[in-house]
Amino acid sequence: MQRIRFELEPDRDHVELNQLLKLAGLCDSGGMGKAIVASGAVSVDGQVELRKTCKIRPGQRVALEGVEIEVLATGA
């Protein structure tokens, strides 16, 4: 499984799931990210997540098609 470490911007405590997929380079736009989440292909901490804009916080792990994103606080 490919692993990506994603560090939140200093002034943020979360990122929306669809935006995380875009910022991590797994899709081209937030709209495409919403469609991927709605399809049931994304899991957060091992559970399928269907809420397109759910808040992803440091310490959580997001998985999509063999890629796992670890979300970190700035400076972690």
Short mmCIF file of the C-alpha atoms (twelve columns), coordinates in Angstrom:
data_MODEL
# 
_entry.id   MODEL 
# 
loop_
_atom_site.group_PDB 
_atom_site.id 
_atom_site.type_symbol 
_atom_site.label_atom_id 
_atom_site.label_alt_id 
_atom_site.label_comp_id 
_atom_site.label_asym_id 
_atom_site.label_seq_id 
_atom_site.Cartn_x 
_atom_site.Cartn_y 
_atom_site.Cartn_z 
_atom_site.pdbx_PDB_model_num 
ATOM 1  C CA . MET A 1  0.000   0.000  0.000   1 
ATOM 2  C CA . GLN A 2  1.326   3.434  -0.943  1 
ATOM 3  C CA . ARG A 3  1.430   5.853  1.996   1 
ATOM 4  C CA . ILE A 4  1.130   9.631  1.830   1 
ATOM 5  C CA . ARG A 5  1.819   11.916 4.783   1 
ATOM 6  C CA . PHE A 6  -0.361  15.019 4.561   1 
ATOM 7  C CA . GLU A 7  0.412   17.931 6.860   1 
ATOM 8  C CA . LEU A 8  -2.372  20.416 7.607   1 
ATOM 9  C CA . GLU A 9  -1.711  24.100 7.078   1 
ATOM 10 C CA . PRO A 10 -0.672  25.881 10.311  1 
ATOM 11 C CA . ASP A 11 -3.978  27.742 10.732  1 
ATOM 12 C CA . ARG A 12 -6.239  24.701 10.158  1 
ATOM 13 C CA . ASP A 13 -7.398  21.943 12.506  1 
ATOM 14 C CA . HIS A 14 -9.126  19.880 9.794   1 
ATOM 15 C CA . VAL A 15 -9.554  19.383 6.057   1 
ATOM 16 C CA . GLU A 16 -12.726 18.281 4.288   1 
ATOM 17 C CA . LEU A 17 -12.506 14.762 2.890   1 
ATOM 18 C CA . ASN A 18 -13.178 15.697 -0.739  1 
ATOM 19 C CA . GLN A 19 -10.538 18.445 -0.569  1 
ATOM 20 C CA . LEU A 20 -8.011  16.091 1.020   1 
ATOM 21 C CA . LEU A 21 -8.319  13.730 -1.940  1 
ATOM 22 C CA . LYS A 22 -7.645  16.663 -4.283  1 
ATOM 23 C CA . LEU A 23 -4.758  18.100 -2.244  1 
ATOM 24 C CA . ALA A 24 -3.126  14.669 -1.958  1 
ATOM 25 C CA . GLY A 25 -3.237  14.335 -5.743  1 
ATOM 26 C CA . LEU A 26 -5.725  11.451 -5.855  1 
ATOM 27 C CA . CYS A 27 -8.218  13.391 -7.994  1 
ATOM 28 C CA . ASP A 28 -8.278  16.565 -10.073 1 
ATOM 29 C CA . SER A 29 -10.971 18.562 -8.281  1 
ATOM 30 C CA . GLY A 30 -13.092 18.799 -5.166  1 
ATOM 31 C CA . GLY A 31 -16.120 17.816 -7.245  1 
ATOM 32 C CA . MET A 32 -14.380 14.671 -8.418  1 
ATOM 33 C CA . GLY A 33 -13.439 14.013 -4.785  1 
ATOM 34 C CA . LYS A 34 -17.117 14.252 -3.809  1 
ATOM 35 C CA . ALA A 35 -18.042 11.706 -6.496  1 
ATOM 36 C CA . ILE A 36 -15.336 9.295  -5.315  1 
ATOM 37 C CA . VAL A 37 -16.517 9.556  -1.709  1 
ATOM 38 C CA . ALA A 38 -20.173 9.099  -2.755  1 
ATOM 39 C CA . SER A 39 -19.213 5.905  -4.613  1 
ATOM 40 C CA . GLY A 40 -18.185 4.259  -1.314  1 
ATOM 41 C CA . ALA A 41 -14.546 3.852  -2.357  1 
ATOM 42 C CA . VAL A 42 -13.075 5.864  0.536   1 
ATOM 43 C CA . SER A 43 -12.547 4.712  4.104   1 
ATOM 44 C CA . VAL A 44 -11.583 6.762  7.152   1 
ATOM 45 C CA . ASP A 45 -9.903  4.883  9.991   1 
ATOM 46 C CA . GLY A 46 -11.021 1.588  8.430   1 
ATOM 47 C CA . GLN A 47 -14.711 2.507  7.995   1 
ATOM 48 C CA . VAL A 48 -16.367 3.410  4.687   1 
ATOM 49 C CA . GLU A 49 -17.138 7.138  4.714   1 
ATOM 50 C CA . LEU A 50 -19.940 8.553  2.549   1 
ATOM 51 C CA . ARG A 51 -20.007 12.124 3.916   1 
ATOM 52 C CA . LYS A 52 -18.248 14.083 1.195   1 
ATOM 53 C CA . THR A 53 -17.192 16.997 3.374   1 
ATOM 54 C CA . CYS A 54 -16.600 15.231 6.679   1 
ATOM 55 C CA . LYS A 55 -13.832 16.843 8.710   1 
ATOM 56 C CA . ILE A 56 -10.567 14.925 8.702   1 
ATOM 57 C CA . ARG A 57 -8.316  15.786 11.639  1 
ATOM 58 C CA . PRO A 58 -4.697  14.995 12.558  1 
ATOM 59 C CA . GLY A 59 -4.190  11.358 13.445  1 
ATOM 60 C CA . GLN A 60 -6.833  10.055 11.078  1 
ATOM 61 C CA . ARG A 61 -6.061  7.796  8.120   1 
ATOM 62 C CA . VAL A 62 -7.894  7.893  4.803   1 
ATOM 63 C CA . ALA A 63 -7.673  5.025  2.318   1 
ATOM 64 C CA . LEU A 64 -8.564  4.875  -1.375  1 
ATOM 65 C CA . GLU A 65 -7.613  2.140  -3.840  1 
ATOM 66 C CA . GLY A 66 -4.328  1.026  -2.306  1 
ATOM 67 C CA . VAL A 67 -3.294  4.486  -1.090  1 
ATOM 68 C CA . GLU A 68 -3.379  5.518  2.578   1 
ATOM 69 C CA . ILE A 69 -3.177  9.165  3.614   1 
ATOM 70 C CA . GLU A 70 -1.981  9.897  7.132   1 
ATOM 71 C CA . VAL A 71 -3.112  13.352 8.250   1 
ATOM 72 C CA . LEU A 72 -0.652  15.182 10.480  1 
ATOM 73 C CA . ALA A 73 -0.672  18.413 12.443  1 
ATOM 74 C CA . THR A 74 1.794   21.032 11.280  1 
ATOM 75 C CA . GLY A 75 5.289   20.238 12.517  1 
ATOM 76 C CA . ALA A 76 4.444   16.646 13.474  1 
# 
